[in-house]
Structures are given as structure tokens and as C-alpha cells.
Amino acid sequence: MDLWEELSQKRNMLDKAINDLASNGYDLAAKERDYKIATNKKALELRAEDMPVTLINQVIYGYDNIAELRFNRDIAQVKYNANLEYINTIKLQIRIIENQLQREYSNTR
């Protein structure tokens, strides 16, 4: 594969990664919303049951549904961050190929 083909392939990979980032970002936002809504509802329930406010923050994360939502949110965050890192890696690879092309072009003159 020559450098032009490799550059084209990397640009296509970058386009796909950016589309994936949008999807992962939406998923992260939805999971964050679900987690915060459930946490707030549970905190209000515990407060209505006369649990001291100072204990609610310590107790709330031990409930199964809250822990599961937090876990799902954290997984979505990891996917999003990994996707960002992948995009940065592809951009670096593109810059390297472009520099190689520039060197080759300048050597042919």
C-alpha cells in the first residue's frame, strides 16, 4: 500500500471514529441522566424516611439499582474516553504520513 492509499484509509477511519464518538457521547449522556435521576429519587425517598442528610450520601451508592446505573455510566465514560484516544492516535498517524509524503515530494524536486 502506498502512502496516499494509507492516508486515505486513515482519513476514513477518522471519519468513522468521529461518528462513533457522537454515538458514544449520546450514550454517555443518557446513562448519566438515568443515574442522576435515580440517585435524586432515592435521596428524596431516604430523606422522606427521616434518614439524616449526612448519611444519605454514604448509603445511597450501596443500593443495587443505583450501583448498576453508576456502573453503566462508568462503562459509557470509558468507551467515550477510549474513542477520544483512538481519534487522537489516528490524527497522529495521519500527521506522520503527511510528513512522509512531504519529505518524499520535496526529495523529488
C-alpha positions in Angstrom: 0.0 0.0 0.0 1.4 3.4 -0.9 1.3 6.4 1.3 -1.6 8.0 -0.5 -3.8 4.9 0.0 -2.7 4.7 3.6 -3.6 8.3 4.2 -7.0 7.8 2.6 -7.6 4.7 4.7 -6.7 6.7 7.9 -9.0 9.5 7.0 -11.8 7.1 6.5 -11.0 5.5 9.9 -11.1 9.0 11.4 -14.5 9.8 9.9 -15.9 6.5 11.4 -14.3 7.2 14.8 -15.8 10.7 14.9 -19.3 9.2 14.1 -18.7 6.6 16.8 -17.8 9.4 19.2 -21.1 11.1 18.7 -22.9 7.8 19.4 -20.8 7.1 22.5 -21.3 10.7 23.7 -25.1 10.3 23.4 -25.0 7.0 25.2 -22.8 8.6 28.0 -25.2 11.5 28.4 -28.2 9.2 28.6 -26.6 7.0 31.2 -25.5 10.0 33.2 -29.1 11.3 33.1 -30.6 8.0 34.2 -28.0 7.7 37.0 -28.6 11.2 38.3 -32.4 10.9 38.2 -32.4 7.6 40.1 -29.9 8.9 42.7 -32.0 12.0 43.3 -35.2 10.0 43.6 -33.6 7.6 46.1 -32.1 10.5 48.1 -35.6 12.1 48.3 -37.1 8.7 49.4 -34.4 8.3 52.1 -35.0 11.9 53.3 -38.7 11.3 53.5 -38.0 8.2 55.7 -36.2 10.6 58.0 -32.7 9.5 57.3 -30.2 12.1 58.3 -28.9 14.1 55.3 -25.3 13.5 56.3 -25.9 9.7 55.9 -27.7 9.7 52.6 -24.6 10.4 50.6 -22.9 7.4 52.2 -25.8 5.0 52.0 -27.3 5.8 48.6 -24.5 4.2 46.5 -25.0 0.8 48.1 -28.4 0.2 46.6 -28.3 -2.3 43.7 -30.1 -0.2 41.2 -28.0 2.9 41.9 -24.8 0.9 41.8 -25.8 -0.7 38.5 -26.7 2.7 36.9 -23.4 4.1 38.1 -21.5 1.1 36.7 -23.2 1.6 33.3 -22.4 5.3 33.4 -18.8 4.5 34.1 -18.6 2.0 31.3 -20.0 4.6 28.9 -17.4 7.1 30.1 -14.6 4.6 29.5 -15.9 3.9 25.9 -16.1 7.6 25.3 -12.6 8.3 26.6 -11.2 5.3 24.6 -12.9 6.7 21.5 -11.3 10.1 22.0 -7.9 8.5 22.4 -8.4 6.4 19.3 -9.2 9.6 17.3 -6.0 11.3 18.6 -4.0 8.2 17.6 -5.4 8.3 14.1 -4.7 12.0 13.8 -1.1 11.4 14.8 -0.8 8.6 12.2 -2.2 11.0 9.6 0.3 13.7 10.5 3.2 11.1 10.3 2.0 10.0 6.8 1.6 13.6 5.7 5.1 14.4 6.8 6.4 11.3 5.0 4.6 12.4 1.8 6.0 15.9 2.2 9.6 14.6 2.5 9.1 12.4 -0.5 7.7 15.2 -2.5 10.5 17.6 -1.6 13.1 15.0 -2.5 11.7 14.5 -6.0 12.3 18.2 -6.9 
